[in-house]
Every structure is written in C-alpha cells, then in structure tokens.
Amino acid sequence: QNYLKPCSRKDAYQADITYGTNNEFGFDYLRDNMVYEFSQEVQRGHNFAIVDEVDSILIDEARVPLIISGEAEDATEKYYQFAKVVAHLEKDKDYELDEKMKTASFTEQGQNRVVKDLGFDPWLDNDIITTHQLESALKAKALFLKDRDYTLKNGEILIIDEFTGRILPGRRWSAGLHQAVEAKEGVEVRPESVTLATITFQNYFRMYKKLSGMTGTALTSAE
C-alpha cells in the first residue's frame, strides 16, 4: 500500500516504466508541444514502447487522429450578413453550380453584386477569410437544402446522412459551412472550432527508438 501514492504526470514519466493508454500518451505529447516553457513538459523522450493489442493500435487505428481543438474567432455577425448578401443571388447569372462536385462559384456579375452590397471588394483586397465565408454562404444557399441535407429541430441544424437518410446528431460540417447553414436558417450560429494540435497513433509511436508489441490475435492469425 505504501507505494500506491498519488503522483503527477511528470513524476509518472520520470519512472523507469510508465503504464498508460495510447490516448493519454498521445495527448500528453500534444500538450507538451503547446507549453510556454520546457519545464512544463511532462514526457521525457521516447525510448522504448511495448504496445498491447498492437495490431489494433498500429494497423486498425493507425490513422486515427488525436486532436486538441479550440474555438475560432467569433464571426457570428458576418455569417448572418453574408447569408443576407447571397440570399437574392440568381443561379446561372450570379453563380454557377456543380451538383456532382458539390461546388458553387460566383460569376463576375455575382461578385459585382456582392461587392455593391458589402461596400468593399474582398477579392480585390485579397481578404481570404471573407471570400471563404462568402463561398460557404453561397454553398449553404445553393447546395444544402432543408429536409434533404439537413433538418431543423429545436433551433439546431442536424445533418441528414446522404446514404442512409438518418439524422446524425452531434455531427457538424467543417470549414464554416455549418455556421453558414445556421445563419441561412436564422438560428443561433455556434462558434467554429479550430485544430490547435493533432497527431495520429502511427506518427506518435514512430517516434520511439524501439517499438514492440503484443497481441493474442497474432496466434489465431499466424497461419
């Protein structure tokens, strides 16, 4: 009982042998890459690892990304503004669609109408963030249709799986598209999340000088 004492993560990594789950090791590595001072790091090099259920971790889940996210800069008002700007644009005149590739692009006439409404030219100013958000607003208007691609329930945009027709609660489109659909429907726009740090199991365990593993499946699959 004496040796089962609570210890910090740093203490745990100072030990000769440290036991933990692959997720914990991976996230500790990511957090170590986000510290302000080296003294705040908890891991100390990657020398030798023994991975249990090695086939599962290094084959089946090898490319699973571990992600630390944060909230992006709040651009709620812009999403509502851009939804209004694209609302009156006309297909084939102001924008062109490629339904198969799920892309929508402004024509020159469409860009001119947008510039007139905004009072400035984001394309001329090379304002990449604004032009990207305008493209998301256009996609939300022209390509993502209510009760086909998504449904509205209790003020929330829920994605409909295009293959099964099932609702996918908790899933959100990335790159500002979900926010653009929320603005189009006039519901609360929730902040976008940005990836602050990410690594796959494969790339994390590759850092060890020596890597070994064990699995019961090897015996049954030996033949």
TIMILUM-762610 format. One record per residue: residue in one letter; x, y, z negated of N, C-alpha, C in turn. Coordinates in steps of 0.2 Angstrom, whole numbers, plus 2048, in hexadecimal, padded with zeros to 3 digits. Atoms other than C-alpha are relative to their C-alpha. Example, Ala and Ser with C-alpha at 12.3 -4.5 7.8 and 13.67 -1.06 7.14 Angstrom:
% TIMILUM-762610
A8047FA80083E7EA7D9804806800
S7FC7FA8018447FB7DC7FC8057FD
//
This chain:
% TIMILUM-762610
Q8047FA800800800800804806800
N7FC7FA80180E80C7FC802803807
Y7FD7FE7FA81480D80E7FA803805
L8067FD7FC8028118157FE8077FE
K8027F98028038238137FF805806
P8027FC7FA7FC83181E806803802
C7FA7FC7FD80983982A7FD804806
S8027FC7FB8098468378027FC807
R7FF8037F980A84284A808800801
K7F97FF7FF81C84884A8047FB7FC
D7FD80680582183C83B7FF7FA804
A8028067FD81882E8458057FF805
Y7FC8017FA8238318548088007FE
Q7F98018038338328498027F97FE
A7FF8078028308208448047FC805
D7FD8057FB83A81284C7FB7FD805
I8058037FC82A80B8537FA8047FF
T8077FC80181A8158567FB7FC804
Y8058047FD80A80C85A7FA805801
G8067FC7FF7FB8158627FD7FE807
T8048027FA7EF815871803804806
N7FD7FD7FA7F481A8837FE807800
N8037F97FF7E88298828048057FB
E7FD7FB8057F0830872807802802
F7F97FF7FE80282E879800805806
G8007FC7FA7FD8368897FE8087FE
F8027F98027F48458818058037FB
D7FA7FD804802848874805802805
Y7FC7FE7FB80D8498847FE807803
L8037FA7FD80285688C8008067FB
R8007FA80580086087C8078027FE
D7F97FE80181386087A803804805
N7FE7FC7FA81486888B7FD807800
M8037FA8008098768858028047F9
V7FE7FD80681287B875804806801
Y7FC7FA7FF81A88C8728077FF7FE
E7F98018038298868698027F8800
F7FE80780083387586B7FF7FD7F9
S8008038078328738587F87FD7FF
Q80780280081F87085B7FE7FA803
E8018067FC8218618668007FA7FB
V80080680481D85085E8037FA802
Q7FC8067FD82484386A807802800
R7F87FF7FF83784186B8037FB805
G7FD8057FA83C83987C7FB7FA801
H8048067FF83582A8848057FA802
N7FB8057FF84081B8827FE7F9802
F8028077FF83880A8817F88007FE
A8078018028258068827FE7F9802
I8038067FF81C7F68807F8801801
V8077FE7FF80A7F88887FC7F97FF
D8048058007FD7EC8837FA800805
E8058017FA7F07E6890803804806
V7FC7FC7FB7FD7ED89C7FD800807
D8037FF7F97F47E88AC7FA805800
S8057FB8017E57F28A6802807801
I7FE7FA8017EF8018A2804802807
L7FB7FE7FB7FC8018B07FE7FE807
I8038027FA7F17FA8BE7F9803801
D8077FE8007DE7FC8BB7FF8087FF
E8017F98027E080D8B2806805802
A7FA7FC7FF7F08138B97FF807802
R8017F97FD7E98228C27FB8047FC
V8057FC8057DD8278B48048067FE
P7FC7FA8027E28398B17FD8027F9
L8017FD8067E384089F800807801
I8017F97FF7DD85289F7FF8047FA
I8017FB8057DE8608937FD806804
S8047FB7FC7D186D8997FF8067FB
G8017FA8037CE87F8947FA804804
E8057FC7FC7C188C899803805804
A7FD7FB7FB7C48978A87FD8077FE
E8037FA8017C18A98A87F9801802
D8078007FE7AF8AD8A77FE805805
A8027FC7FA7A88B38B77F97FF802
T8088017FF7958B18B47FD805804
E8037FA7FD7908C28BA8017FF808
K7FE8007F97998BF8CB7FC7FA803
Y8038067FD7918AE8CE7F8802801
Y8077FE7FF77F8B68CC800805806
Q7FF7FB7FB7858C58D78017FD807
F7FE8047F978C8B98E57FA7FC802
A8068047FE77C8AE8E47FB805804
K8047FB7FD7728BE8E8802802807
V7FD7FD7FA77E8C48F67FF7FB806
V8018057FA77D8B39007F97FE801
A80780380076A8B08FC7FD802807
H8047FE7FA7648BA90C8047FF806
L7FC8017FA7728B49187FC7FA804
E8048057FC76B8AA9278057FB803
K7FC8067FD77289992E801802807
D7FE7FF7F977B89A93F802807801
K7FE7F97FF77C8AD93E8058037FB
D7FC7FD8067848B192D8057FA7FE
Y7FC80580278B8A092A7FF7F9804
E8008067FC78F88F9328007FA7FB
L80080680478C87E92A8037FA803
D7FE8077FD79486D92C7FD7FB7FA
E8038058047888619238047FA7FE
K7FC8068017938529258068017FC
M7FA7FF8047A285A91E7FF8047F9
K8027FC8067988649118048067FF
T7FC7FA8007A08749167FB806802
A8047FA7FE798886918805805801
S7FB7FB7FF7A28949207FC806802
F8037F97FE79E8A7922802801808
T7FE7FE7FA79D8AD9348038077FF
E7FD7FA8007A58BE9387FA8057FE
Q8067FC8027938C69377FE7FF7F9
G8028028077908BD9268058047FC
Q7FB7FC8047A08C491F7FF807800
N8017F97FF79C8D59257FA8027FB
R8067FF80478B8D491C8028007F8
V7FE8018077938CE90C8048067FE
V7FC7FA8027A08DC90C7FC8067FF
K8047FA8007928E990F7FC7FF7F9
D8048008077888E28FF8058017FA
L7FB8008067988E08F4803807800
G7FD7FA80079F8F18F9808800800
F7F88017FE7B18EA8FC8017FA804
D7FF8067FB7B98DD9078057FB7FD
P7FB8058037C08CE8FD8057FD805
W7FC8047FB7C78C690D806805802
L7FB7FB7FE7D08D69128058017FA
D7FC7FF8067D68D89008047FA7FE
N7FD8068017DC8C69007FE7FE7F9
D8028028077D28C38F07FD7F9800
I8028077FF7D28B08F07FB7FE7FB
I8058028057C88AE8E07F9802802
T8077FD7FD7B98B98E77FE7FC806
T8038037FA7B98B18F87FF7F87FE
H8018078027BA89F8F07F98007FD
Q8068008037AB8A48E57FA801805
L8057FF7FB7A18AB8F47FF7FA804
E8018067FC7A489B8FD7FC7FA7FC
S80480480479E8918EE7F8802800
A8077FD80078E89C8EE7FD7FE806
L8028027FA78C8999007FE7F8801
K80280780078D8868FE7FA7FE7FC
A8068028057818868EF7FA802804
K8067FE7FD77588F8FA7FE7FC806
A8018037FA77788690A8007F8800
L7FE80780077D8749067FD7FC7FA
F8038048067768708F57F98027FE
L8077FF80176486E8F47FD7FD7FA
K80480280675886D8E57FC7FA802
D8048067FF75085C8E38037FB805
R7FC8057FC75D8548EF8067FF7FD
D7F980080376E8588E88008017F9
Y8007FE80776985E8D77F88017FE
T8067FF80375A8608CC8018057FA
L8007FB80675586D8BF7FC7FE7FA
K8038028067518688AE8028037F9
N7FF7FC80674F87289E806805801
G7FB7FB7FF75A8808A68077FE802
E7F98037FE7688748AB8007FD807
I7FF8037F976E86F8BC8037F97FF
L7FE80780076F85C8BD8017FD807
I7FE8027FA7788548CB7FC7F9802
I8038067FE76F8468D58057FC805
D7FB8047FD77A8388DB7FD7FF808
E8038017F97798388EF7FF7F9802
F8018077FE77B8258F07FA7FD7FC
T80580480476F81F8E27FA8047FF
G8067FC80176382E8E07FF8017F8
R8007FF80776782D8CD8028077FE
I7FE7FA80376983C8C28077FF7FC
L7FA80180477B83E8BB8018057FB
P7FF7FB80677A8478AA8078017FE
G7F97FF80278A84F8A4805801805
R7FB7FE7FB7928508B57FF807803
R8007FA7FD7968608BD805801806
W7FB7FE7FA79D8668CE8058047FE
S7FA7FC8017AE86D8CE801806804
A7FE7FA7FC7B687D8D57FB805801
G8057FB8017A88888D07FA7FF804
L8068017FD79B8808DA7FA7FF7FB
H80680180579087B8CB7FE8077FE
Q8017F980279188D8C57FC803805
A8047FC7FB78B8938D67F97FD801
V80780380077C8878D67FC8037FA
E8037FD80677888D8C47FE807802
A8027F97FF77889F8CA7FB800805
K8058007FA76E89B8DA7F97FE7FD
E8078028037608938CF7FE8057FA
G8027FB8057618A18C28017FE7F9
V7FF8038077668968B38068027FD
E7FA7FE8037748998A78067FD803
V7FA8027FD7858988AF8057FE7FB
R7FB80280579188E8A4807800803
P7F97FE7FE7A38928A58037FA803
E7FC8057FD7AF8888B08057FE7FC
S7FA8038047BC87D8A9806800804
V7FA8007FC7CE87E8AF8057FA7FD
T7FB8058037DB8708AD8068037FE
L7FA7FD8027E98768A28067FB800
A7FB8057FF7F38658A27FD7FA802
T8028077FE7F18548AA8067FC801
I7FB8057FE7FA8448AC7FD7F9801
T8038078007F68328B18047FB7FC
F7FD8058047FA8238A78067FD804
Q7FB8027FC80581D8B5806805800
N7FA7FB80081082D8B58028017F9
Y7FE7FF80781082E8A28057FA7FE
F7FC80680281781C8A08067FF804
R7FA8007FC82381E8AE8068047FD
M7FA7FC80382D82A8A38047FC7FB
Y7FD80580583281C8978067FD804
K7FA8037FD84481689A7FF7F9801
K8028087FF83E8048977F98007FF
L80780180082C7FF89A7FF7F8800
S8028078008257EE8957F97FF7FE
G8078018028147E78927FE7F97FF
M80280780180A7D888D7F8800802
T8078017FF7F97D18927FE7F9801
G8028078007EF7C18907FE7FE807
T8028017F97E97C38A28057FD805
A7FA8037FC7FA7BF8A98007F8800
L8008078007F87AD8A37FB7FD805
T8068037FC7E77AA8AB801802808
S7FF7FE7F97ED7B38BB8067FE803
A7F98027FE7FE7AB8BC8007FC807
E8008047FA7F979F8CA800804806
//
